[in-house]
Amino acid sequence: MEFIKELWSFLKERKKLWLLPIIAVMALLGGLLVLSQGSI
């Protein structure tokens, strides 16, 4: 949880909020990959 807060403050400070959707998609794909690895 601390990592997410740190990432959010970094994005706000650097005015890189356009990266947020990219990071969200990458996290979603990573989560799907982890979940699918367990089911095989």
N, C-alpha and C positions, 0 to 999 in steps of 0.2 A: 504494500500500500504506500509505503514511503517513496518508492521508486516512481509511482504514478504522480504523486504530489510534486516531486522534484522535476519530473519531465514537464508537467503542466506549467510550473513557474519558469522553467527554461524557455518553453515555447512562448509564454507571454512576454518575457523580457526581450527575447530576440525578435519578436514580431513574426514568428514562424507558425502562426496558427493554421496556415494552409497545409502544413504537414500532418495535422491531426487526423484527417480522413485516411491518409496513407498508413499512418501508424495503427489506426483502428483496424484497417483491412488486414495488415500484416499480423496483428495480434489474433484476429479471428481465424485466419488461415493457419496460424501456428497452433491455436487451440484445437481446430478440427484435425490437424495432422496428429497431434498427441492423442486425441480421442480415438481416431481411426486406427492408430498403431496398436492400441489396447484390444481392439475387437478382432484383429486378424489372428 
